[in-house]
Amino acid sequence: MPYLGSQQRLSTRLAFLVAGLVMSAWAPLVPYAKARAGLDDGGLGLLLLCLGCGSLLAMPLTGTLSLRFGCRAVILWSGAAACLLLPALAWAPGAPLLAFTLFLFGAAIGTLDVAMNVQAVTVERASGGALMSGFHGLFSVGGIAGAGGMALLLWAGLAPLAAAGVLAAAALLLLAGAAPHLLRERERAAGGALFVMPHGAVILIGALCFIVFLAEGAMLDWSALFLTGARGLDAGSGGLAYAAFASAMTAGRLSGDRVVGRLGGQRVLLLGGVGAAAGFLFAVLATTAGMALFGFVLVGLGASNIVPVLFSAAGRQRAMPAGLAISAVTSIAYAGILAGPAVIGLVSRAASLDLAFAGLGCAMLLVAASARVAAAAPRQP
């Protein structure tokens, strides 16, 4: 493996930053898109599925693309496509065109997500140290910058199309800065195969990522309702729940490389799973909104470095090529973030939202219980 230094690490961080920025910049545009297409809440929900479907269909193919063409080409093409599609989302005038654009946007984001993680595991493996948490931390920073920047531009009076154009241009400049040192190397599976069915450690790692993403999806869509229900917080302040969770997760990831380097992946999975479970339990037992918010901070801190450690493990295993393993794990994981809100809704309807959140805590304990096996990532020939 060629020497990979600080320039490759910086390029990888920029790729993660761009992905987080572009993806989150869509969120403030949703109300404008809903009004432009003349949709009710149900129609909007169906429309938003197009984004997830695009991602889930593209992700399994991206490992193959990364092996055949190298990470650099896939990251640049998918990143540029996502940037250019952002203004299209702010312009698309009707539901059919908006649905098609969302599907393409989701496919571009999904492809970029897998390719940048393939790059990340390669750079981390060459460095000999823990880098994955920091890479994912830049994705979180990009998410804050994208959503906050778009909201600020709209608040300042820019039209949605103009605001999207500004952020798309900024993201393209960052992508251009990353381009010179993205990895060009190609990798082939044994025997020249470019597709391998997930098996062994890859399935376990994917299942654990599914659990964590399930919890993240539930926090995104249900944490505000959790606080504004029995905990008595007013509707205008409900967003504090996800803000507390996301801020804690970002802080945990930005400091995660040092934590993983000091404790090791196995302990991070164990302590993170237990910490997130304790956070959910604390929130469920809380009698005030403030106590529940503290629980969500614990969830964010506990879960922050689980997925980066699992992605590193997927890159180390030898049951299948790293690119195909990352593609499989990412596809399984993102199914969790799509399923999370629906699963919580069904449990909440059948029992209660408290019970649904308690169930998430139990699921995080499964992550902790699997720490030894998952972090080891058996190196099969």
HUQUIMO-V814854 format. One record per residue. N is the residue number from 0. RES is the residue in one small letter. SS is DSSP state (A for helix, B for strand, O for the rest). OMEGA is omega in whole degrees, 0 to 359 (999 if undefined). Layout:
# HUQUIMO-V814854
n = {N N}
res = {RES RES}
ss = {SS SS}
omega = {OMEGA OMEGA}
This chain:
# HUQUIMO-V814854
n = {0 1 2 3 4 5 6 7 8 9 10 11 12 13 14 15 16 17 18 19 20 21 22 23 24 25 26 27 28 29 30 31 32 33 34 35 36 37 38 39 40 41 42 43 44 45 46 47 48 49 50 51 52 53 54 55 56 57 58 59 60 61 62 63 64 65 66 67 68 69 70 71 72 73 74 75 76 77 78 79 80 81 82 83 84 85 86 87 88 89 90 91 92 93 94 95 96 97 98 99 100 101 102 103 104 105 106 107 108 109 110 111 112 113 114 115 116 117 118 119 120 121 122 123 124 125 126 127 128 129 130 131 132 133 134 135 136 137 138 139 140 141 142 143 144 145 146 147 148 149 150 151 152 153 154 155 156 157 158 159 160 161 162 163 164 165 166 167 168 169 170 171 172 173 174 175 176 177 178 179 180 181 182 183 184 185 186 187 188 189 190 191 192 193 194 195 196 197 198 199 200 201 202 203 204 205 206 207 208 209 210 211 212 213 214 215 216 217 218 219 220 221 222 223 224 225 226 227 228 229 230 231 232 233 234 235 236 237 238 239 240 241 242 243 244 245 246 247 248 249 250 251 252 253 254 255 256 257 258 259 260 261 262 263 264 265 266 267 268 269 270 271 272 273 274 275 276 277 278 279 280 281 282 283 284 285 286 287 288 289 290 291 292 293 294 295 296 297 298 299 300 301 302 303 304 305 306 307 308 309 310 311 312 313 314 315 316 317 318 319 320 321 322 323 324 325 326 327 328 329 330 331 332 333 334 335 336 337 338 339 340 341 342 343 344 345 346 347 348 349 350 351 352 353 354 355 356 357 358 359 360 361 362 363 364 365 366 367 368 369 370 371 372 373 374 375 376 377 378 379 380}
res = {m p y l g s q q r l s t r l a f l v a g l v m s a w a p l v p y a k a r a g l d d g g l g l l l l c l g c g s l l a m p l t g t l s l r f g c r a v i l w s g a a a c l l l p a l a w a p g a p l l a f t l f l f g a a i g t l d v a m n v q a v t v e r a s g g a l m s g f h g l f s v g g i a g a g g m a l l l w a g l a p l a a a g v l a a a a l l l l a g a a p h l l r e r e r a a g g a l f v m p h g a v i l i g a l c f i v f l a e g a m l d w s a l f l t g a r g l d a g s g g l a y a a f a s a m t a g r l s g d r v v g r l g g q r v l l l g g v g a a a g f l f a v l a t t a g m a l f g f v l v g l g a s n i v p v l f s a a g r q r a m p a g l a i s a v t s i a y a g i l a g p a v i g l v s r a a s l d l a f a g l g c a m l l v a a s a r v a a a a p r q p}
ss = {O O O O O A A A A A A A A A A A A A A A A A A A A O A A A A A A A A A A A O O O A A A A A A A A A A A A A A A A A A A A A A A A A A A A A O A A A A A A A A A A A A A A A A A A A A A O O O A A A A A A A A A A A A A A A A A A A A A A A A A A A A A A A A A O O O O A A A A A A A A A A A A A A A A A A A A A A A A O O O O A A A A A A A A A A A A A A A A A A A A O O O O O O O O O O A A A O O O O O O O O A A A A A A A A A A A A A A A A A A A A A A A A A A A A O O O O O O A A A O O A A A A A A A A A A A A A A A O A A A A A A A A O A A A A A A A A A A A A A A A A A A A A A O O O A A A A A A A A A A A A A A A O O A A A A A A A A A A A O O O O O A A A A A A A A A A A A A A A A A A A A A A A A A A A A A O O A A A A A A A A A A A A A A A A A O A A A A A A O O O O O}
omega = {181 178 177 186 187 180 177 177 179 179 179 179 179 178 178 179 180 181 179 182 185 182 184 179 178 187 180 180 185 180 179 179 179 180 182 181 179 185 168 184 180 178 178 179 178 179 182 176 180 179 180 179 178 179 185 178 182 187 181 181 189 176 178 179 180 178 186 188 184 183 187 182 183 179 183 181 181 178 178 179 179 180 183 180 180 176 178 177 179 183 189 192 184 184 181 180 178 179 180 179 177 178 179 179 178 178 179 179 179 178 178 182 181 184 181 176 173 175 183 181 178 179 180 181 180 183 183 180 180 181 191 181 178 177 180 175 177 174 178 177 177 177 178 181 182 180 181 180 179 179 180 180 178 178 180 175 177 174 180 180 179 179 179 178 179 182 177 178 178 180 178 177 177 179 177 177 180 192 188 187 169 189 178 186 177 182 177 177 178 180 179 181 179 173 178 177 178 178 177 184 182 178 179 180 178 180 179 175 177 180 182 178 174 179 179 178 178 179 182 189 188 185 179 178 177 182 184 177 185 183 167 179 180 187 182 181 183 180 177 182 180 178 179 179 184 179 179 179 179 179 179 181 180 176 189 181 178 180 180 178 182 186 186 184 183 180 178 177 181 182 179 178 179 180 179 178 178 178 177 180 179 180 181 182 183 178 179 179 180 178 178 177 177 176 180 174 177 178 180 179 182 184 192 187 181 182 176 178 180 177 176 178 178 178 181 185 182 178 180 181 184 182 179 178 179 178 180 181 181 179 179 183 183 171 178 183 175 182 186 182 181 180 179 179 180 179 180 179 182 183 179 178 177 180 178 179 175 177 176 177 178 179 178 175 175 176 179 182 182 189 186 182 185 183 182 181 185 183 181 180 999}
